[in-house]
Amino acid sequence: MARVSLVRTAVLHTADLDEETLAAARGLLDEVFAPEMTDEDWEHCLGGVHALVWEGSELVGHAALVQRRLLHAGRALRTGYVEGVAVRAGSRGRGYGAAMMAELERVARRAYDLAALGSTEQAVAFYAARGWQSWLGPTCALTPHGVVRTPDEDGWILVLPLHPATEVPLDLAGELACDWRDGDAW
């Protein structure tokens, strides 16, 4: 991917990212989330669209939106799930996180019933200011052994309703279950 010496953003599918850009994105996530970043966490970022921010030739921001199925109130909701939101420490406070989220939210509004993400304590206020709502009910995962509660995730899952309540009614105090994947369920 050609780099320019200005700040720029791009939204591209994983299939459209070259190996250099993928390596830079993985390196950025390793740096920002060290030592907790795992191979499974990286895998969760792949297969969807990536919002990327460069300062000159340096990748300083990454966020991904992948498709998942969340179950709520007897419905399987096609969900745009946000993964790997990170801005390099020296580039924070410049609106890059908001720019990436705006792009992913735009895509989600056109493609999904719901958007969701797992947040850290430090990021909840950032997402809440964008209209994301905390899921108040119990969380679960559909596992090979059946439905399993994920109580450690309670209160940290945020959703962004994308359609009028008549199309996808949500009870934020109800149960929410995610599809199975290796690594962290949420």
Secondary structure by P-SEA (a helix, b strand, c coil): cccccccbbbbbccccccaaaaaaaaaaaaaaacccccaaaaaaaccbbbbbbbccccccbbbbbbbbbbbcccccccccccccccccccccccaaaaaaaaaaaaaaaacccccccccccccaaaaaaacccccccbbbbbccccccccccccccbbbbbcccccccccccccbbbbbbbccccc
